[in-house]
Amino acid sequence: MDELRHLFRRAADHAADYRLSLPERPVGVPVDQAVLNEAFAGPLPDAPTPPERVLAELVAAAEPGLVATAGPRYFGFVVGGASPAATAADMLAAGWDQIAFNAVTSPAAVAAETAAGTWLKELLGIPATASAGFVTGGQAANTAGLAAARHQVLADAGWDVERRGLTGAPAVRVFAGAERHATIDRSLRLLGLGTDALRPVPTGPQGAIDPDALAAALRDAGPGPSIVCLQAGNVNTGACDDLRRACDLVHRHGGWAHVDGAFGLWAAASPATRHLVDGLETADSWACDGHKWLNLPYDTAFAFCARPDVHAAAMSYAAAYLVGSGGAPAGADLTAESSRRARGFAVWAGLRELGRDGVAALVERCCALARRFADGLSAAGFEVVNDVVLNQVLVGFGDDARTDRVVAAVQTDGTCWAGGTTWRGRRLMRISVSNATTTEADVDRSVAAIARLAHGIGGELVH
Ligand SMILES: *Cc1c(COP(=O)(O)O)cnc(C)c1O
């Protein structure tokens, strides 16, 4: 008994020691992957290993290869940290070892998801009657939302896609901004719609869909099953589509409006940015991440659908041995997974920890810090390329080769971490501010490091 307690405490201690080291730890330590692989490799032992020793071996092998994504100066890929209460709740979820399949396998997990789902809809301004599936990421949320879309647009055309599949079905057209996230394409592949179904719609200067172009595309396509993928939060610029106008166009056309708002949907949680996603409540389905801007542990995201019956028709399954189905759709009725980790505990805990005001403050602080980044880097002589409306900043350091060298130098230096991207044919540094623990001092320190490294690299600054 004591051994188990000791083991769990050691694991928690390791996790806490690591978290406490983050503010001063080099952020993206360059590591020799082969050496790291070697530390984990070797033959699977024939004999059992005592748990304490397994834990010590794991910590020793993993430690050099950990990336401080949870820390305050990681600015890559719209990655957030995981808040203290949410992380602790996730440790409990593992300790409790619950199956969030339905209310029979874990009444507590279903209750936590139900309560957290209600709070999420309130915070985001999604109708209270919508369903909320707790999925693994924006990718899975897009797949669930588009599965619901596929169900409905084909049902409207008199085709039961769950029963008959897609062979012989009316063709489904999928309209999406040319700057859509690549996960949309994978969802379409997984759903059998295929990427040839895509009708890319031109976008404006910041990457948001051009509503006039969308109107023209829908008009030219004529009647027939239509799904439109909108976006809140372009991964490069943070730009959001004009959701009110676009959803109106889609619905006049008889189509389904899905919003990929993996991080950008959180603009809704603050009065300062809510206008960016005005009209979001008029969409039919929404994908939103928890593990990005909301600072919840991996892997946490949400698939919302305005029509729970459609959501469940697309995603649920029934089997004779499964009891407890039949009520309002919940748990695994709304996701592609069957047995699932009880991620609702961490979501519930993270939301309580922040409260409504805390979520708004998190969004506002990240936006203000992104602005501070942009101002600091502009003042240092570099070119900020996007309108900094949310938490994303795109920076040029001269020509493409020079920008790539600056990005590489920043990643090797370890003061902070930012990725590179190609935006409108140009290589740029992409900075995402999404961590609740990032301070003004972290931004200033990062700006100073980037400026020092960029000035240290030869070549022309001016584009
Ligand atoms: C991150 C992101 C995704 C994918 O989300 P995952 O959580 O990585 O699955 C999809 N769309 C957008 C706009 C994103 O930013």
The ligand as a Tripos MOL2 file, in Angstrom:
@<TRIPOS>MOLECULE
LIG
   15    15     1     0     0
SMALL
NO_CHARGES

@<TRIPOS>ATOM
      1 C1         -4.3150   23.7220  -34.0610 C.3       1 LIG1
      2 C2         -5.3830   23.8540  -35.0560 C.ar      1 LIG1
      3 C3         -6.0590   22.7230  -35.5390 C.ar      1 LIG1
      4 C4         -5.6840   21.3230  -35.1380 C.3       1 LIG1
      5 O1         -5.8490   21.1460  -33.7760 O.3       1 LIG1
      6 P1         -5.1730   19.9310  -32.9950 P.3       1 LIG1
      7 O2         -5.5340   20.2150  -31.5900 O.co2     1 LIG1
      8 O3         -3.6910   20.0190  -33.2650 O.co2     1 LIG1
      9 O4         -5.7580   18.6670  -33.5100 O.co2     1 LIG1
     10 C5         -7.0910   22.9300  -36.4350 C.ar      1 LIG1
     11 N1         -7.4300   24.1560  -36.8260 N.ar      1 LIG1
     12 C6         -6.8000   25.2660  -36.3990 C.ar      1 LIG1
     13 C7         -7.2400   26.6050  -36.8750 C.3       1 LIG1
     14 C8         -5.7560   25.1520  -35.4840 C.ar      1 LIG1
     15 O5         -5.1380   26.2420  -35.0260 O.3       1 LIG1
@<TRIPOS>BOND
     1     1     2 1
     2     2     3 ar
     3     2    14 ar
     4     3     4 1
     5     3    10 ar
     6     4     5 1
     7     5     6 1
     8     6     7 2
     9     6     8 1
    10     6     9 1
    11    10    11 ar
    12    11    12 ar
    13    12    13 1
    14    12    14 ar
    15    14    15 1
@<TRIPOS>SUBSTRUCTURE
     1 LIG1         1 GROUP 0 **** ****
